[in-house]
Amino acid sequence: MRKFKKLPDPLWKFYIMKFVRKKDSLTFHKFGITQFQDAEDRFEYEPKQYADYHKPRCVASITCKNKKTAEDIEEYFTTKYPKNISLLFEDHEHMPPKGFSGITEIYQCRPWQKWNEIYKDVQDQKAYFGYELQS
């Protein structure tokens, strides 16, 4: 079974997940790192916290040689694309007090910005670090 399979040490993965809120289709992306081979598996951990969203979908990832490299790539993205959206606190019993895990690494494109710029940055980071791009 592939689900929840981890990458062999010392590999880590940088990912960009897409979130779409069920009630109003509010869309944003989250930058993060994981050791799961399939980045979407990371969001199967305590899935109740994402109950207000359609199943999060990984739109890009980079397999990295170690955790430090994955953290460097994540820092690049969170610095260049800092959190620019505030989510209202959800009112159901399973939502953690400050929203869901990783809520500080979320980013919403503004109407003037195209995701092509962000995806180009993923390609550039992949080329710079020389690792596999998955999307």
N, C-alpha and C positions, 0 to 999 in steps of 0.2 A: 504494500500500500504506500503510495507516494505521500499522502497527506501528513503533514507535520514532520517531514524529513528535514533534518538539519544539514547544513553544508559541512563538509569535513574541515576540521581545524587546520589552519587558522583562518579560513575564508569567512567573510562577512558580505552582506549585500546592502547597498544603498537602494532605496525605492522611492517612487512617487505614487501615492494612492489617490484615487479619485473618490470623493464622497458626494452623494446627492441626497439631500434631505427629502423624506417622503412627503411631508405636508405641503411643501412649497417649491420643490425642485432646486432649492439653493444648492449651488455647486461650488466646491473648493477642493484643493489638493493638500495632501500632507506629505512632507519630506521625512524620511526616517531611515533607520538601519535595523537589520535583523540577521540572525543566523539561520533562519528558515530558508530552505531551498526555494520555496514558493512564498514570496513576500505576503501574499494574501492569507497564508496560514497564520501569520502574526495576528491577524484580526479575528481569528477564531478563538483566541484566548479571551475569556470573559466577554463573549459576544453581546450580552445584554446591554452593555454600555453603548452599542451602536444601533440599538433597536429603532431609533428614529430615522435611520438612513437605509437606503437600499444597500445591498451587499457591496462593501468597498471593493474597488477594482484597481489592480496595479496597472498603471499606464506606462511605466518605465522602471528599469532597474539596472544596476551595475554590480556585477560580482567583483569583490575586492580581495586583495591578497591578505588583508588582515583588518581587524577592527579599527585601528588608527586611520587607515586609508578611507574606510567607510565613513568614519566620523569627520575626516577632513572634507570629504565631498558633501556630506550633510551640512557642515558649517558653511561651505561655499554657498549652497542654495539658501540656507536660512538667513545668511547675511545679505545676499543679493536680492532675495525675495522674502523680506521679513513678514511676520504675521501682520495682516492688514484687514482682518475680519474678526468681529466679535460675535460669537454665537450666544443667543439667549440661552439661559439655563433651561434645560428640558425639565418637564414637570412629572416625569414618571419615576417610580421607586428605584429603578436600577441605575440611574445616571449618577455618577460620582459628583460630589459637591462642586467641582470646578469643570465639569464637562467630562469628556472622555480622555483616555490616556493619549498623550501626545498632542494635546490641544494647542500647545504653544508653537508647533511647527506647521501651522496651516497657512495657506496662501490662496487668495482668490484673485484671478485675473480681472483686471478692470476692462471695461468695454474697448478701450483703445489698444489694449495689449493682446497679442496673439500668443497662443501656446507654442507656436513655432519657435519663438525665442527661447522658451524654457527647454523645449526638446532639443534645440541646437546646443544649448549648454550641456545637456546630458551627453550628447554625442561628443562634444569637446572634452568633457571630463573623462569619458570612456577612452577617447583617443590619447589623452594626456597620461592616464594611468595604465592604458594598455590592457583593459579587461573587457570581458564579455558584456555586451549590452543586450538586455532582454526586454521585450515589450509585448 
